[in-house]
Every structure is written in structure tokens, then in C-alpha cells.
Amino acid sequence: MDRGLDARRKRILFRSLRRGTRESDLVIGGFARTTLKTLDGAQLDALEALLDRPDPELLGWVIGLHPVPPEFDTDVMAMLRAYKSTL
């Protein structure tokens, strides 16, 4: 694995596990733990864009409380929603 990507994945994992709410930490952090190793650069970009959103907004999209805006409706969001359904 490229060293730059390894450091990037570590940063993303940290951000995923320290969201601010327990529910987000569990869902988003758990997703990151299980999938980060398999994501390519574009998917990491998409995940980082999601992590830039506030917890209530992101979790609302993940659990289906609110529709996902087109710019965030990526394969990573689909994987995150699928992961949530396994919990």
C-alpha cells in the first residue's frame, strides 16, 4: 500500500471514529474499520466529503431519514447504507 494512502486512511479512520455522537461513531466508524482497506482513491475522496458534513445530516442520510443529495449519492454512500443495515 502506498505510504500516502496509508496515512490518509489513518486520518479518515480517526475522523470516522470521533464524530461526536455515539451513533455516528458506531455506524461510520464501524464502516471505516471494515472497508477502508478496500477503498480506492476516488472512494476515499467521496468518504472524506461525507465526513465533512455535520453528524445529524450525514446520519440522517445513512439511516434514510432524509434523501441523499445527488453530489453525495455515491457508491460509498450506498456501501455505508448497506453496512448500516447489517448492524
Backbone as a chain_set.jsonl record, in Angstrom:
{"seq": "MDRGLDARRKRILFRSLRRGTRESDLVIGGFARTTLKTLDGAQLDALEALLDRPDPELLGWVIGLHPVPPEFDTDVMAMLRAYKSTL", "coords": {"N": [[0.838, -1.174, 0.0], [0.509, 2.218, -0.76], [2.404, 4.669, 0.944], [1.379, 7.271, 1.355], [-1.355, 6.889, 0.991], [-1.796, 5.138, 3.106], [-1.369, 6.751, 5.389], [-3.379, 8.57, 4.919], [-5.657, 6.96, 5.108], [-5.512, 6.345, 7.825], [-6.012, 8.857, 8.966], [-8.622, 9.262, 8.053], [-9.906, 7.132, 9.327], [-9.603, 7.899, 12.026], [-11.142, 10.273, 12.018], [-13.604, 9.15, 11.437], [-14.171, 7.603, 13.646], [-14.414, 9.411, 15.684], [-16.744, 11.143, 15.735], [-18.583, 12.551, 17.284], [-21.112, 11.921, 18.129], [-22.431, 9.044, 19.671], [-23.879, 7.218, 18.099], [-23.158, 7.901, 15.463], [-20.402, 7.468, 15.642], [-20.401, 4.7, 15.978], [-21.714, 3.692, 13.631], [-20.489, 5.018, 11.365], [-17.786, 4.9, 12.049], [-17.515, 2.118, 12.394], [-18.059, 1.267, 9.788], [-15.864, 2.429, 8.468], [-13.73, 1.048, 9.68], [-14.143, -1.534, 8.663], [-14.036, -1.265, 5.884], [-12.095, 0.519, 4.864], [-9.588, -0.428, 3.946], [-10.14, -1.429, 1.454], [-10.998, 0.602, -0.182], [-10.608, 2.718, -3.034], [-8.743, 5.56, -4.358], [-10.611, 7.503, -5.37], [-12.902, 6.715, -4.026], [-12.085, 7.151, -1.405], [-11.94, 9.92, -1.505], [-14.679, 10.484, -1.787], [-15.637, 9.494, 0.657], [-14.313, 11.187, 2.456], [-15.543, 13.599, 1.756], [-18.105, 13.091, 2.685], [-17.552, 12.9, 5.415], [-17.057, 15.521, 5.996], [-19.494, 16.635, 6.383], [-22.031, 17.671, 8.749], [-22.781, 15.718, 11.686], [-25.658, 15.139, 12.289], [-26.836, 15.544, 9.77], [-25.403, 13.783, 8.027], [-25.855, 11.27, 9.291], [-28.611, 11.203, 9.103], [-28.949, 10.863, 6.343], [-27.759, 8.356, 6.034], [-29.367, 6.613, 7.552], [-31.708, 6.893, 6.231], [-33.501, 8.881, 6.846], [-33.531, 11.34, 5.63], [-33.438, 12.381, 2.186], [-30.609, 11.622, 0.127], [-28.48, 14.079, -1.079], [-27.736, 14.642, -4.556], [-24.945, 15.087, -5.079], [-23.706, 13.716, -3.061], [-24.555, 11.178, -3.312], [-23.13, 8.56, -3.792], [-21.173, 5.606, -4.667], [-19.913, 5.002, -2.296], [-21.639, 6.039, -0.361], [-23.77, 4.301, -0.796], [-22.547, 1.905, 0.0], [-22.109, 2.509, 2.677], [-24.727, 2.796, 3.62], [-25.603, 0.193, 3.183], [-23.917, -1.152, 4.924], [-24.867, -0.144, 7.373], [-27.303, -1.451, 7.522], [-26.546, -3.961, 8.284], [-26.068, -3.905, 10.942]], "CA": [[0.0, 0.0, 0.0], [1.244, 3.468, -0.818], [2.515, 5.301, 2.267], [0.456, 8.397, 1.414], [-2.694, 6.368, 1.207], [-1.871, 4.566, 4.438], [-1.551, 7.868, 6.321], [-4.709, 9.127, 4.645], [-6.636, 6.042, 5.691], [-5.459, 6.518, 9.28], [-6.719, 10.106, 9.282], [-10.044, 9.033, 7.814], [-10.39, 6.268, 10.4], [-9.713, 8.726, 13.226], [-12.316, 11.147, 11.86], [-14.805, 8.316, 11.431], [-14.406, 7.079, 14.99], [-14.581, 10.528, 16.622], [-17.715, 12.016, 15.087], [-19.233, 13.431, 18.237], [-22.254, 11.213, 18.701], [-22.162, 7.603, 19.772], [-24.481, 6.536, 16.951], [-22.304, 8.145, 14.3], [-19.137, 6.76, 15.873], [-20.614, 3.263, 15.741], [-22.056, 3.395, 12.235], [-19.484, 5.5, 10.42], [-16.511, 4.309, 12.468], [-17.542, 0.69, 12.067], [-17.923, 1.168, 8.341], [-14.476, 2.74, 8.109], [-12.884, -0.07, 10.124], [-14.31, -2.728, 7.839], [-13.903, -1.076, 4.433], [-11.042, 1.441, 4.422], [-8.502, -1.109, 3.229], [-10.555, -1.789, 0.101], [-11.415, 1.772, -0.955], [-9.606, 3.338, -3.9], [-8.569, 6.991, -4.144], [-11.863, 8.232, -5.603], [-13.813, 6.37, -2.937], [-11.607, 7.868, -0.224], [-12.394, 11.299, -1.698], [-16.118, 10.521, -1.503], [-15.815, 9.308, 2.099], [-13.886, 12.432, 3.11], [-16.597, 14.6, 1.532], [-19.181, 12.763, 3.63], [-17.094, 13.214, 6.768], [-17.091, 16.972, 6.158], [-20.866, 17.031, 6.689], [-22.363, 17.537, 10.17], [-23.313, 14.413, 12.11], [-27.099, 14.906, 12.081], [-27.111, 15.488, 8.338], [-24.855, 12.54, 7.49], [-26.566, 10.118, 9.849], [-29.954, 11.23, 8.512], [-28.858, 10.249, 5.012], [-27.401, 6.94, 6.171], [-30.496, 5.83, 8.065], [-32.844, 7.094, 5.346], [-34.398, 9.893, 7.373], [-33.553, 12.405, 4.628], [-32.85, 11.949, 0.914], [-29.202, 11.957, -0.084], [-28.297, 14.99, -2.216], [-27.043, 13.979, -5.67], [-23.487, 15.174, -5.016], [-23.227, 12.774, -2.053], [-25.149, 9.865, -3.599], [-22.037, 7.841, -4.452], [-21.067, 4.196, -4.296], [-19.514, 4.949, -0.89], [-22.868, 6.2, 0.414], [-24.506, 3.038, -0.917], [-21.865, 0.925, 0.856], [-22.351, 2.925, 4.059], [-26.12, 2.44, 3.935], [-25.656, -1.276, 3.257], [-23.252, -1.52, 6.183], [-25.785, 0.175, 8.451], [-28.365, -2.469, 7.599], [-26.013, -5.197, 8.876], [-25.895, -3.713, 12.386]], "C": [[0.885, 1.24, 0.0], [1.251, 4.147, 0.544], [1.555, 6.474, 2.413], [-0.969, 7.957, 1.662], [-2.835, 5.784, 2.6], [-2.112, 5.662, 5.476], [-2.935, 8.485, 6.143], [-5.786, 8.255, 5.265], [-6.669, 6.159, 7.217], [-6.202, 7.777, 9.704], [-8.224, 9.932, 9.123], [-10.63, 8.161, 8.92], [-10.574, 7.074, 11.684], [-10.95, 9.614, 13.154], [-13.618, 10.368, 11.918], [-15.176, 7.835, 12.827], [-14.701, 8.173, 16.008], [-15.541, 11.57, 16.042], [-18.39, 12.978, 16.057], [-20.491, 12.846, 18.84], [-21.948, 9.726, 18.677], [-22.692, 6.847, 18.556], [-23.614, 6.695, 15.706], [-20.968, 7.431, 14.437], [-19.288, 5.285, 15.548], [-20.841, 2.944, 14.267], [-20.914, 3.78, 11.299], [-18.107, 4.941, 10.759], [-16.427, 2.828, 12.144], [-17.378, 0.448, 10.577], [-16.474, 1.387, 7.921], [-13.549, 1.592, 8.5], [-12.951, -1.253, 9.172], [-14.004, -2.514, 6.364], [-12.724, -0.226, 3.975], [-9.949, 0.776, 3.602], [-8.839, -1.372, 1.771], [-10.908, -0.587, -0.771], [-10.273, 2.326, -1.809], [-9.578, 4.85, -3.652], [-9.846, 7.797, -4.322], [-12.871, 7.945, -4.495], [-13.381, 7.035, -1.627], [-12.011, 9.341, -0.309], [-13.869, 11.433, -1.32], [-16.38, 10.374, 0.001], [-15.406, 10.571, 2.854], [-14.924, 13.538, 2.929], [-17.77, 14.346, 2.472], [-18.796, 13.146, 5.051], [-17.065, 14.711, 7.041], [-18.493, 17.48, 6.516], [-21.123, 16.877, 8.189], [-23.008, 16.181, 10.474], [-24.805, 14.221, 11.839], [-27.469, 14.755, 10.611], [-26.646, 14.146, 7.757], [-25.609, 11.327, 8.004], [-27.993, 10.051, 9.31], [-29.982, 10.612, 7.128], [-28.644, 8.747, 5.133], [-28.599, 6.109, 6.606], [-31.766, 6.025, 7.24], [-33.865, 8.09, 5.848], [-34.583, 11.036, 6.384], [-32.972, 11.872, 3.324], [-31.4, 12.421, 0.788], [-29.1, 12.914, -1.27], [-27.464, 14.315, -3.312], [-25.522, 13.995, -5.566], [-22.882, 14.225, -3.977], [-23.75, 11.359, -2.281], [-24.177, 9.043, -4.449], [-22.072, 6.369, -4.076], [-20.66, 4.048, -2.827], [-20.741, 5.136, 0.003], [-23.693, 4.925, 0.354], [-23.874, 1.962, -0.03], [-22.106, 1.237, 2.331], [-23.766, 2.57, 4.486], [-26.279, 0.924, 4.032], [-25.009, -1.77, 4.539], [-24.179, -1.283, 7.364], [-26.849, -0.889, 8.621], [-27.857, -3.797, 8.173], [-25.87, -5.094, 10.39], [-27.097, -4.195, 13.168]], "O": [[1.899, 1.285, 0.696], [0.225, 4.198, 1.222], [0.972, 6.661, 3.481], [-1.699, 8.57, 2.442], [-3.891, 5.919, 3.218], [-2.969, 5.512, 6.346], [-3.578, 8.874, 7.117], [-6.724, 8.763, 5.879], [-7.737, 6.081, 7.825], [-6.939, 7.765, 10.69], [-9.004, 10.397, 9.954], [-11.733, 8.425, 9.398], [-11.596, 6.94, 12.356], [-11.716, 9.699, 14.114], [-14.628, 10.881, 12.4], [-16.355, 7.681, 13.147], [-15.195, 7.878, 17.096], [-15.181, 12.737, 15.881], [-18.729, 14.101, 15.683], [-20.895, 13.229, 19.938], [-21.286, 9.226, 17.767], [-22.032, 5.943, 18.044], [-23.371, 5.728, 14.984], [-20.458, 6.859, 13.473], [-18.414, 4.688, 14.92], [-20.225, 2.027, 13.724], [-20.431, 2.95, 10.529], [-17.351, 4.555, 9.868], [-15.397, 2.342, 11.677], [-16.656, -0.455, 10.155], [-15.925, 0.628, 7.122], [-12.676, 1.209, 7.722], [-11.938, -1.9, 8.902], [-13.737, -3.481, 5.651], [-12.385, -0.251, 2.792], [-9.44, 1.374, 2.655], [-7.943, -1.521, 0.94], [-11.098, -0.74, -1.978], [-9.126, 2.394, -1.367], [-10.324, 5.351, -2.811], [-10.137, 8.68, -3.515], [-13.608, 8.837, -4.076], [-14.228, 7.436, -0.828], [-12.382, 9.942, 0.699], [-14.26, 12.37, -0.625], [-17.247, 11.054, 0.551], [-16.09, 10.977, 3.794], [-15.157, 14.327, 3.845], [-18.362, 15.29, 2.997], [-19.623, 13.658, 5.805], [-17.051, 15.128, 8.2], [-18.649, 18.635, 6.909], [-20.495, 16.039, 8.835], [-23.683, 15.589, 9.633], [-25.185, 13.229, 11.216], [-28.316, 13.935, 10.256], [-27.41, 13.46, 7.078], [-25.965, 10.445, 7.223], [-28.522, 8.963, 9.086], [-30.933, 9.914, 6.776], [-29.271, 7.962, 4.422], [-28.82, 5.017, 6.082], [-32.786, 5.395, 7.515], [-34.982, 8.144, 5.333], [-35.658, 11.631, 6.306], [-32.102, 11.002, 3.349], [-31.03, 13.484, 1.287], [-29.583, 12.597, -2.357], [-26.585, 13.507, -3.015], [-24.872, 13.014, -5.929], [-21.68, 13.96, -4.006], [-23.423, 10.446, -1.524], [-24.374, 8.857, -5.65], [-22.896, 5.94, -3.268], [-21.029, 3.065, -2.184], [-20.867, 4.457, 1.022], [-24.262, 4.514, 1.365], [-24.586, 1.195, 0.618], [-22.285, 0.326, 3.139], [-23.975, 2.092, 5.601], [-27.019, 0.434, 4.885], [-25.504, -2.706, 5.168], [-24.27, -2.122, 8.26], [-27.253, -1.195, 9.743], [-28.66, -4.666, 8.513], [-25.582, -6.091, 11.052], [-27.112, -4.105, 14.396]]}, "num_chains": 1, "name": "protein.A"}
